[in-house]
Amino acid sequence: MPQIAQLAATYSSQVFWILLTFGFVFFVIGRGMLPKVQSTVDARDQKIAADLEAAKANSAAADALEADWRVQENAARAAAQARMAQARAEADANRDAALAEADVTIGETLAVAERKIAAGRAKALGEIETVAAEAAADIVRRLAGTEIASDAALKAVKAVI
């Protein structure tokens, strides 16, 4: 077969070109491009690691800020509740004072009204006694035909009442 006979003649030439091609690829890609690609990959890995560390630090800072905010919020809430309780206590005290003042005013008004009622009752009772005494004197004058003194009629009416 002629192909096998030809193999020995072309073998050394093929080996030469294969070595030359692989050598070229090795030096151009392996020595020239691969270190650049590797340094880019390493830089990217370092950047990712640095970004992760920065993210962790920022997360910790955010957690600390949130904790501080919560403390401030709780303090503000407690202060607001204290102010509300104080305002409620002041309102209760003001209400109690106003009620006490109104109670005193009502008591005074009631006392004045009771005195007026008592005076009116005494006046009415006095007038009733006077009217009754006049009526009794008039009845005695009409029935008996005699005059009775007003004082005597008034004493008789007071004795009966």
VOROLUM-255328 format. One line per field, with one value per residue: x, y, z of N, C-alpha, C, O in turn; residue in one letter. Coordinates in nm, 4 decimals, padded with zeros to 6 digits. Atoms other than C-alpha are relative to their C-alpha. Layout:
REM residues N
nxx = c(X;...)
nyy = c(Y;...)
nzz = c(Z;...)
caxx = c(X;...)
cayy = c(Y;...)
cazz = c(Z;...)
cxx = c(X;...)
cyy = c(Y;...)
czz = c(Z;...)
oxx = c(X;...)
oyy = c(Y;...)
ozz = c(Z;...)
r = c(A;...)
END
This chain:
REM residues 161
nxx = c(00.0811;-00.0865;00.0156;-00.0852;-00.1358;-00.0120;00.0079;-00.1340;-00.0619;00.0666;00.0112;-00.0869;00.0524;00.1214;-00.0422;-00.0567;00.1069;00.0795;-00.0785;-00.0032;00.1337;00.0211;-00.0922;00.0573;00.1178;-00.0461;-00.0619;00.0915;00.1156;-00.0388;-00.0878;00.0415;00.1383;00.0484;-00.0248;00.0905;00.1317;-00.0085;-00.0042;00.1351;00.0821;-00.0422;00.0477;00.1441;00.0204;-00.0336;00.1039;00.1195;-00.0258;00.0026;00.1390;00.0698;-00.0418;00.0631;00.1427;00.0141;-00.0242;00.1158;00.1128;-00.0193;00.0242;00.1452;00.0602;-00.0279;00.0858;00.1367;00.0099;00.0029;00.1295;00.1013;-00.0167;00.0539;00.1445;00.0569;-00.0124;00.0992;00.1314;00.0136;00.0162;00.1346;00.0945;-00.0134;00.0680;00.1443;00.0422;-00.0054;00.1116;00.1215;00.0058;00.0330;00.1405;00.0791;-00.0089;00.0794;00.1410;00.0388;00.0068;00.1186;00.1167;00.0080;00.0443;00.1409;00.0731;00.0092;00.0927;00.1339;00.0363;00.0355;00.1268;00.1015;00.0225;00.0752;00.1362;00.0673;00.0324;00.1124;00.1191;00.0379;00.0558;00.1313;00.0896;00.0315;00.0842;00.1308;00.0614;00.0427;00.1141;00.1126;00.0503;00.0664;00.1243;00.0892;00.0464;00.0981;00.1189;00.0653;00.0622;00.1134;00.1025;00.0555;00.0788;00.1217;00.0835;00.0318;00.0304;-00.0917;-00.1328;-00.1124;-00.1244;-00.0871;-00.0993;00.0663;00.0279;-00.1271;-00.0439;00.0871;-00.0393;-00.1308;00.0231;00.0622;-00.0935)
nyy = c(-00.1148;-00.1147;-00.0951;00.0382;-00.0291;-00.1434;-00.0409;-00.0165;-00.1164;-00.1214;00.0045;-00.0978;-00.1306;-00.0208;-00.0195;-00.1343;-00.1001;00.0133;-00.0610;-00.1433;-00.0533;00.0048;-00.0963;-00.1326;-00.0103;-00.0029;-00.1277;-00.1128;00.0077;00.0394;-00.0978;-00.1374;-00.0327;00.0650;-00.0779;-00.1148;00.0516;00.0429;-00.1187;-00.0563;00.0863;-00.0252;-00.1337;00.0115;00.0720;-00.0914;-00.1022;00.0633;00.0194;-00.1318;-00.0445;00.0779;-00.0524;-00.1318;00.0235;00.0472;-00.1155;-00.0887;00.0668;-00.0150;-00.1409;-00.0202;00.0624;-00.0877;-00.1179;00.0410;00.0176;-00.1344;-00.0582;00.0643;-00.0538;-00.1371;00.0088;00.0436;-00.1123;-00.1002;00.0546;-00.0088;-00.1415;-00.0390;00.0584;-00.0749;-00.1282;00.0261;00.0263;-00.1276;-00.0804;00.0609;-00.0334;-00.1424;-00.0151;00.0509;-00.0978;-00.1167;00.0387;00.0092;-00.1363;-00.0632;00.0614;-00.0498;-00.1403;00.0036;00.0512;-00.1108;-00.0985;00.0588;00.0015;-00.1371;-00.0323;00.0788;-00.0594;-00.1246;00.0386;00.0534;-00.1144;-00.0700;00.0842;-00.0092;-00.1340;-00.0010;00.0838;-00.0742;-00.1119;00.0554;00.0447;-00.1223;-00.0549;00.0911;-00.0276;-00.1304;00.0182;00.0830;-00.0832;-00.0933;00.0782;00.0383;-00.1209;-00.0305;00.1018;-00.0302;-00.1215;00.0308;00.0947;-00.0441;-00.1419;-00.0746;-00.0252;00.0569;-00.0700;00.0752;00.0734;00.1142;00.0949;00.0574;00.0944;00.1173;00.0747;00.0603;00.1087;00.1121;00.0492)
nzz = c(00.0000;00.0153;-00.1090;-00.1104;00.0418;-00.0016;-00.1391;-00.0523;00.0612;-00.0469;-00.1456;-00.0631;00.0366;-00.0801;-00.1383;-00.0053;00.0037;-00.1229;-00.1072;00.0259;-00.0295;-00.1452;-00.0606;00.0219;-00.0863;-00.1384;-00.0317;00.0213;-00.0896;-00.1356;-00.0638;00.0262;-00.0317;-00.1211;-00.1210;-00.0044;-00.0375;-00.1398;-00.0867;00.0022;-00.0853;-00.1379;-00.0374;-00.0194;-00.1259;-00.1100;-00.0032;-00.0572;-00.1422;-00.0638;-00.0007;-00.1026;-00.1305;-00.0144;-00.0222;-00.1380;-00.0879;00.0131;-00.0649;-00.1445;-00.0314;00.0101;-00.1173;-00.1140;00.0144;-00.0295;-00.1444;-00.0582;00.0337;-00.0839;-00.1354;00.0026;00.0175;-00.1266;-00.0935;00.0410;-00.0337;-00.1460;-00.0332;00.0423;-00.0953;-00.1245;00.0214;00.0017;-00.1370;-00.0713;00.0486;-00.0535;-00.1423;-00.0099;00.0387;-00.1126;-00.1090;00.0411;-00.0055;-00.1404;-00.0530;00.0576;-00.0645;-00.1373;00.0088;00.0380;-00.1161;-00.0956;00.0578;-00.0080;-00.1423;-00.0392;00.0660;-00.0684;-00.1323;00.0217;00.0376;-00.1188;-00.0873;00.0612;-00.0188;-00.1419;-00.0224;00.0653;-00.0798;-00.1229;00.0388;00.0344;-00.1244;-00.0709;00.0708;-00.0227;-00.1355;00.0041;00.0760;-00.0819;-00.1115;00.0553;00.0349;-00.1262;-00.0558;00.0858;-00.0278;-00.1326;00.0150;00.0743;-00.0737;-00.1357;00.0054;-00.0870;00.0558;-00.0738;00.0304;00.0914;-00.0797;-00.0631;00.1076;00.0418;-00.1057;00.0074;00.1200;-00.0280;-00.0952;00.0720;00.1004)
caxx = c(00.0000;00.1314;-00.0114;00.1898;00.5069;00.4460;00.3961;00.7623;00.8580;00.6037;00.6243;00.9162;00.7613;00.4313;00.6050;00.7963;00.4804;00.2904;00.5742;00.5982;00.2173;00.2008;00.5054;00.3492;00.0211;00.2086;00.4120;00.1414;-00.1540;00.0147;00.2827;00.1147;-00.2618;-00.3154;-00.1350;-00.3482;-00.6677;-00.5520;-00.4704;-00.8160;-00.9812;-00.7731;-00.8614;-01.2280;-01.2095;-01.0373;-01.2997;-01.5826;-01.4201;-01.3695;-01.7297;-01.8556;-01.6502;-01.7816;-02.1360;-02.0886;-01.9466;-02.2317;-02.4839;-02.3329;-02.3393;-02.7018;-02.7895;-02.6192;-02.8058;-03.1314;-03.0640;-02.9873;-03.3016;-03.5094;-03.3617;-03.4441;-03.7906;-03.8586;-03.7289;-03.9481;-04.2473;-04.1833;-04.1477;-04.4715;-04.6514;-04.5113;-04.6300;-04.9714;-04.9925;-04.8860;-05.1411;-05.4077;-05.3166;-05.3256;-05.6604;-05.7947;-05.6674;-05.8178;-06.1451;-06.1513;-06.0758;-06.3476;-06.5921;-06.5041;-06.5478;-06.8771;-06.9850;-06.9054;-07.0911;-07.3874;-07.3799;-07.3807;-07.6601;-07.8544;-07.8032;-07.9242;-08.2232;-08.3025;-08.2816;-08.5132;-08.7514;-08.7400;-08.7985;-09.0824;-09.2281;-09.2012;-09.3504;-09.6277;-09.6883;-09.6970;-09.9355;-10.1472;-10.1672;-10.2569;-10.5144;-10.6512;-10.6690;-10.8500;-11.0859;-11.1520;-11.2226;-11.4523;-11.6370;-11.6774;-11.8010;-12.0534;-12.1690;-12.1484;-12.1748;-11.8870;-11.5502;-11.2373;-10.9029;-10.6529;-10.3993;-10.6462;-10.7482;-10.3834;-10.3012;-10.5996;-10.4941;-10.1325;-10.2551;-10.4617;-10.1886)
cayy = c(00.0000;00.3218;00.5203;00.3230;00.3637;00.7338;00.7552;00.7135;00.9929;01.2437;01.1448;01.3681;01.6617;01.6184;01.5916;01.9120;02.1081;01.9698;02.0709;02.4112;02.4667;02.3488;02.5566;02.8619;02.7995;02.7352;03.0562;03.2830;03.1576;02.9921;03.2553;03.5611;03.5477;03.3074;03.5186;03.8188;03.6143;03.4635;03.8079;03.9313;03.6322;03.6883;04.0606;03.9752;03.7248;03.9832;04.2447;04.0051;03.9170;04.2865;04.3639;04.0805;04.2112;04.5645;04.4295;04.2462;04.5617;04.7719;04.5149;04.5237;04.9049;04.8995;04.6573;04.8879;05.1886;04.9970;04.9007;05.2655;05.3743;05.1208;05.2440;05.6037;05.5040;05.3206;05.6197;05.8560;05.6264;05.6118;05.9919;06.0341;05.7960;05.9831;06.3132;06.1611;06.0332;06.3746;06.5497;06.3036;06.3650;06.7429;06.7135;06.5013;06.7552;07.0427;06.8543;06.7775;07.1418;07.2583;07.0079;07.1200;07.4843;07.4036;07.2069;07.5055;07.7395;07.5042;07.4660;07.8427;07.8823;07.6041;07.7644;08.1006;07.9293;07.7412;08.0683;08.2315;07.9383;07.9473;08.3230;08.2780;07.9993;08.2119;08.5083;08.2892;08.1369;08.4844;08.6002;08.2896;08.3586;08.7209;08.6237;08.3517;08.6007;08.8536;08.5807;08.4617;08.8197;08.8709;08.5424;08.6345;08.9789;08.8321;08.5459;08.6992;09.0600;09.1651;09.3074;09.1236;09.2934;09.1909;09.0886;08.8585;08.6983;08.6522;08.4878;08.2527;08.1559;08.0962;07.8783;07.6661;07.6402)
cazz = c(00.0000;-00.0989;00.1942;00.4448;00.2448;00.2330;00.6055;00.6805;00.4436;00.5784;00.9438;01.0330;00.8495;01.0350;01.3685;01.2933;01.2069;01.5033;01.7365;01.5705;01.5994;01.9599;02.0446;01.8872;02.0713;02.3954;02.3792;02.2395;02.4409;02.7398;02.8024;02.6528;02.6995;02.9864;03.2505;03.1520;03.1767;03.5079;03.6513;03.5428;03.7120;04.0266;04.0274;03.9872;04.2744;04.4946;04.4000;04.4822;04.8154;04.8959;04.7974;05.0193;05.3124;05.2496;05.2314;05.5625;05.7220;05.5836;05.7020;06.0509;06.0446;05.9288;06.2090;06.4594;06.3192;06.3361;06.6966;06.7810;06.6000;06.7919;07.1210;07.0249;06.9096;07.2360;07.4333;07.2305;07.2790;07.6539;07.6671;07.4727;07.7057;08.0057;07.8553;07.7906;08.1466;08.2775;08.0569;08.1686;08.5336;08.4797;08.3030;08.5903;08.8432;08.6441;08.6119;08.9835;09.0634;08.8246;08.9747;09.3253;09.2243;09.0543;09.3618;09.5850;09.3472;09.3304;09.7079;09.7536;09.4994;09.6705;10.0115;09.8773;09.7172;10.0399;10.2357;09.9832;10.0052;10.3843;10.3793;10.1296;10.3408;10.6557;10.4723;10.3292;10.6700;10.8224;10.5542;10.5989;10.9700;10.8980;10.6344;10.8630;11.1508;10.9294;10.8023;11.1577;11.2736;10.9761;11.0461;11.4136;11.3127;11.0677;11.2880;11.6307;11.5291;11.7577;11.6696;11.7704;11.7955;11.5284;11.7923;11.9659;11.6334;11.5390;11.8762;11.8353;11.4829;11.5933;11.8778;11.6396;11.3696)
cxx = c(00.0880;-00.0134;00.0932;00.1445;00.0247;00.0056;00.1387;00.0642;-00.0609;-00.0071;00.0837;-00.0487;-00.1239;00.0338;00.0561;-00.1097;-00.0897;00.0737;00.0039;-00.1344;-00.0263;00.0927;-00.0517;-00.1200;00.0428;00.0552;-00.0973;-00.1139;00.0441;00.0824;-00.0494;-00.1396;-00.0476;00.0334;-00.0910;-00.1397;-00.0003;00.0032;-00.1365;-00.0931;00.0355;-00.0499;-00.1502;-00.0319;00.0298;-00.1075;-00.1271;00.0178;-00.0059;-00.1432;-00.0815;00.0354;-00.0644;-00.1496;-00.0247;00.0183;-00.1184;-00.1237;00.0099;-00.0264;-00.1500;-00.0722;00.0222;-00.0872;-00.1453;-00.0203;-00.0050;-00.1346;-00.1103;00.0087;-00.0589;-00.1518;-00.0677;00.0064;-00.1036;-00.1409;-00.0242;-00.0207;-00.1403;-00.1048;00.0062;-00.0698;-00.1512;-00.0525;-00.0008;-00.1176;-00.1323;-00.0157;-00.0356;-00.1462;-00.0911;00.0005;-00.0818;-00.1495;-00.0486;-00.0122;-00.1241;-00.1265;-00.0164;-00.0504;-00.1479;-00.0853;-00.0177;-00.1016;-00.1434;-00.0484;-00.0412;-00.1340;-00.1150;-00.0315;-00.0801;-00.1451;-00.0763;-00.0379;-00.1184;-00.1298;-00.0478;-00.0612;-00.1385;-00.1007;-00.0416;-00.0929;-00.1409;-00.0729;-00.0492;-00.1216;-00.1231;-00.0597;-00.0770;-00.1342;-00.0989;-00.0553;-00.1059;-00.1295;-00.0767;-00.0712;-00.1236;-00.1139;-00.0673;-00.0888;-00.1314;-00.0920;-00.0431;-00.0373;00.0872;00.1337;00.1046;00.1238;00.0883;00.1016;-00.0610;-00.0287;00.1288;00.0524;-00.0824;00.0382;00.1333;-00.0134;-00.0553;00.1013;00.1149)
cyy = c(00.1246;00.0987;-00.0326;00.0305;00.1486;00.0529;00.0247;00.1238;00.1277;00.0085;00.1085;00.1405;00.0309;00.0253;00.1402;00.1047;-00.0084;00.0652;00.1519;00.0640;00.0003;00.0959;00.1407;00.0230;00.0115;00.1368;00.1176;-00.0037;-00.0264;00.1043;00.1436;00.0320;-00.0570;00.0782;00.1221;-00.0428;-00.0397;00.1200;00.0678;-00.0808;00.0226;00.1362;-00.0023;-00.0708;00.0901;00.1082;-00.0551;-00.0207;00.1331;00.0531;-00.0751;00.0493;00.1364;-00.0155;-00.0483;00.1155;00.0964;-00.0597;00.0127;00.1439;00.0303;-00.0617;00.0863;00.1257;-00.0332;-00.0184;00.1359;00.0669;-00.0587;00.0512;00.1408;-00.0008;-00.0411;00.1118;00.1076;-00.0471;00.0096;00.1452;00.0475;-00.0560;00.0722;00.1352;-00.0182;-00.0246;00.1291;00.0884;-00.0531;00.0344;00.1478;00.0238;-00.0494;00.0992;00.1240;-00.0301;-00.0063;00.1382;00.0708;-00.0572;00.0495;00.1437;00.0069;-00.0485;00.1099;00.1021;-00.0501;-00.0031;00.1383;00.0400;-00.0735;00.0581;00.1293;-00.0323;-00.0538;00.1126;00.0777;-00.0778;00.0081;00.1361;00.0097;-00.0804;00.0744;00.1164;-00.0491;-00.0454;00.1202;00.0614;-00.0876;00.0258;00.1321;-00.0108;-00.0817;00.0813;00.0992;-00.0732;-00.0391;00.1212;00.0366;-00.0981;00.0293;00.1245;-00.0297;-00.0907;00.0551;00.1480;00.0823;00.0150;-00.0614;00.0784;-00.0901;-00.0820;-00.1249;-00.1067;-00.0683;-00.0984;-00.1273;-00.0874;-00.0683;-00.1166;-00.1217;-00.0607;-00.0664)
czz = c(00.0000;00.1167;00.1154;-00.0344;00.0094;00.1426;00.0548;-00.0559;00.0552;00.1524;00.0640;-00.0296;00.0831;00.1461;00.0155;00.0067;00.1231;00.1154;-00.0172;00.0353;00.1500;00.0732;-00.0145;00.0904;00.1453;00.0358;-00.0153;00.1017;00.1433;00.0707;-00.0180;00.0515;00.1327;00.1269;00.0118;00.0427;00.1471;00.0946;00.0041;00.0902;00.1467;00.0494;00.0250;00.1306;00.1202;00.0141;00.0618;00.1499;00.0751;00.0075;00.1051;00.1398;00.0262;00.0268;00.1423;00.0977;-00.0053;00.0660;00.1513;00.0429;-00.0057;00.1190;00.1235;-00.0056;00.0319;00.1497;00.0703;-00.0254;00.0872;00.1436;00.0067;-00.0142;00.1304;00.1031;-00.0331;00.0345;00.1501;00.0430;-00.0372;00.0963;00.1336;-00.0127;-00.0005;00.1405;00.0810;-00.0417;00.0540;00.1477;00.0196;-00.0350;00.1116;00.1148;-00.0335;00.0072;00.1426;00.0621;-00.0523;00.0627;00.1429;00.0008;-00.0358;00.1160;00.1042;-00.0496;00.0092;00.1440;00.0478;-00.0605;00.0679;00.1372;-00.0118;-00.0338;00.1200;00.0959;-00.0565;00.0192;00.1446;00.0302;-00.0614;00.0791;00.1269;-00.0314;-00.0317;00.1255;00.0804;-00.0663;00.0194;00.1376;00.0016;-00.0714;00.0812;00.1171;-00.0484;-00.0343;00.1260;00.0616;-00.0812;00.0255;00.1332;-00.0110;-00.0710;00.0804;00.1371;00.0025;00.0919;-00.0701;00.0906;-00.0418;-00.0883;00.0758;00.0616;-00.1056;-00.0454;00.1028;-00.0065;-00.1203;00.0222;00.0958;-00.0702;-00.0998;00.0701)
oxx = c(00.1864;00.0817;00.1439;00.2217;00.1368;00.0556;00.1593;00.1449;00.0103;-00.0488;00.0334;-00.0371;-00.1406;-00.0284;00.0280;-00.1053;-00.1392;00.0133;-00.0083;-00.1358;-00.0730;00.0540;-00.0495;-00.1302;-00.0133;00.0196;-00.0970;-00.1410;00.0006;00.0603;-00.0177;-00.1567;-00.1233;-00.0535;-00.1322;-00.2028;-00.0952;-00.0602;-00.1749;-00.1729;-00.0532;-00.0959;-00.1993;-00.1212;-00.0436;-00.1436;-00.1915;-00.0738;-00.0630;-00.1826;-00.1661;-00.0519;-00.1095;-00.2070;-00.1214;-00.0562;-00.1625;-00.2031;-00.0896;-00.0862;-00.2028;-00.1675;-00.0679;-00.1406;-00.2158;-00.1232;-00.0839;-00.1912;-00.1975;-00.0938;-00.1305;-00.2214;-00.1702;-00.0872;-00.1670;-00.2240;-00.1334;-00.1011;-00.2026;-00.2008;-00.0965;-00.1392;-00.2245;-00.1586;-00.0913;-00.1833;-00.2207;-00.1255;-00.1147;-00.2142;-00.1931;-00.1031;-00.1535;-00.2288;-00.1571;-00.1041;-00.1926;-00.2214;-00.1278;-00.1335;-00.2234;-00.1958;-00.1252;-00.1855;-00.2343;-00.1651;-00.1396;-00.2185;-00.2222;-00.1475;-00.1707;-00.2380;-00.1940;-00.1448;-00.2061;-00.2352;-00.1671;-00.1593;-00.2306;-00.2163;-00.1586;-00.1866;-00.2404;-00.1934;-00.1574;-00.2123;-00.2353;-00.1815;-00.1823;-00.2356;-00.2179;-00.1722;-00.2065;-00.2387;-00.1995;-00.1835;-00.2245;-00.2301;-00.1897;-00.1963;-00.2345;-00.2135;-00.1598;-00.1036;00.0534;00.1703;00.0987;00.1396;00.0871;00.1324;00.0032;-00.0099;00.1307;00.1066;-00.0279;00.0418;00.1490;00.0587;-00.0180;00.1082;00.2068)
oyy = c(00.1395;00.1715;00.0580;00.0712;00.1904;00.1631;00.1217;00.1857;00.2273;00.1109;00.1787;00.2287;00.1447;00.1085;00.2070;00.1932;00.0938;00.1375;00.2262;00.1710;00.0996;00.1550;00.2193;00.1283;00.0914;00.1917;00.2097;00.0955;00.0430;00.1312;00.2306;00.1292;00.0084;00.0897;00.1588;00.0235;-00.0099;00.1176;00.1210;-00.0236;00.0323;00.1484;00.0599;-00.0276;00.0899;00.1449;00.0122;00.0059;00.1408;00.1116;-00.0160;00.0609;00.1641;00.0582;-00.0063;00.1279;00.1470;00.0119;00.0389;00.1674;00.1026;-00.0034;00.1015;00.1698;00.0455;00.0218;00.1552;00.1312;00.0140;00.0739;00.1743;00.0785;00.0160;00.1304;00.1633;00.0323;00.0463;00.1726;00.1230;00.0124;00.0917;00.1790;00.0638;00.0259;00.1521;00.1495;00.0241;00.0659;00.1821;00.1027;00.0131;00.1244;00.1765;00.0526;00.0428;00.1644;00.1403;00.0163;00.0756;00.1810;00.0855;00.0014;00.1242;00.1497;00.0243;00.0239;00.1531;00.0989;-00.0165;00.0644;00.1545;00.0302;-00.0221;00.1106;00.1225;-00.0209;00.0213;00.1457;00.0651;-00.0405;00.0746;00.1447;00.0106;-00.0244;00.1183;00.1090;-00.0385;00.0315;00.1429;00.0404;-00.0506;00.0674;00.1209;-00.0220;-00.0322;00.1080;00.0790;-00.0577;00.0230;00.1295;00.0267;-00.0710;00.0473;00.1945;00.1977;-00.0651;-00.0499;00.1175;-00.2125;-00.1942;-00.2299;-00.2255;-00.1882;-00.2022;-00.2359;-00.2100;-00.1846;-00.2153;-00.2346;-00.1829;-00.1159)
ozz = c(00.0725;00.1452;00.1815;00.0524;00.0384;00.1655;00.1278;00.0135;00.0680;00.2064;00.1517;00.0555;00.1270;00.2120;00.1150;00.0921;00.1705;00.1946;00.0801;00.0961;00.2057;00.1740;00.0803;00.1534;00.2203;00.1400;00.0663;00.1693;00.2352;00.1887;00.0631;00.1251;00.2043;00.2134;00.1218;00.1250;00.2197;00.2001;00.1082;00.1644;00.2316;00.1629;00.1193;00.2036;00.2190;00.1259;00.1422;00.2277;00.1839;00.1085;00.1723;00.2258;00.1374;00.1069;00.2058;00.1949;00.0979;00.1271;00.2189;00.1479;00.0788;00.1708;00.2060;00.0962;00.0951;00.2041;00.1627;00.0630;00.1348;00.2079;00.1011;00.0491;00.1678;00.1809;00.0565;00.0785;00.1937;00.1321;00.0374;00.1316;00.1984;00.0791;00.0546;00.1771;00.1611;00.0427;00.0910;00.1938;00.1074;00.0306;00.1405;00.1763;00.0517;00.0521;00.1740;00.1397;00.0227;00.0901;00.1884;00.0837;00.0214;00.1372;00.1625;00.0268;00.0463;00.1724;00.1204;00.0068;00.0883;00.1780;00.0677;00.0174;00.1367;00.1569;00.0174;00.0474;00.1719;00.1039;-00.0014;00.0930;00.1651;00.0432;00.0093;00.1395;00.1390;00.0020;00.0315;00.1549;00.0644;-00.0239;00.0856;00.1530;00.0191;-00.0094;00.1305;00.1104;-00.0249;00.0300;00.1450;00.0488;-00.0342;00.0833;00.1754;00.0952;00.1182;-00.1562;00.2131;-00.1575;-00.0756;00.0356;00.0637;-00.0797;-00.0731;00.0649;00.0134;-00.1109;-00.0151;00.0815;-00.0382;-00.1130;00.0048)
r = c(M;P;Q;I;A;Q;L;A;A;T;Y;S;S;Q;V;F;W;I;L;L;T;F;G;F;V;F;F;V;I;G;R;G;M;L;P;K;V;Q;S;T;V;D;A;R;D;Q;K;I;A;A;D;L;E;A;A;K;A;N;S;A;A;A;D;A;L;E;A;D;W;R;V;Q;E;N;A;A;R;A;A;A;Q;A;R;M;A;Q;A;R;A;E;A;D;A;N;R;D;A;A;L;A;E;A;D;V;T;I;G;E;T;L;A;V;A;E;R;K;I;A;A;G;R;A;K;A;L;G;E;I;E;T;V;A;A;E;A;A;A;D;I;V;R;R;L;A;G;T;E;I;A;S;D;A;A;L;K;A;V;K;A;V;I)
END
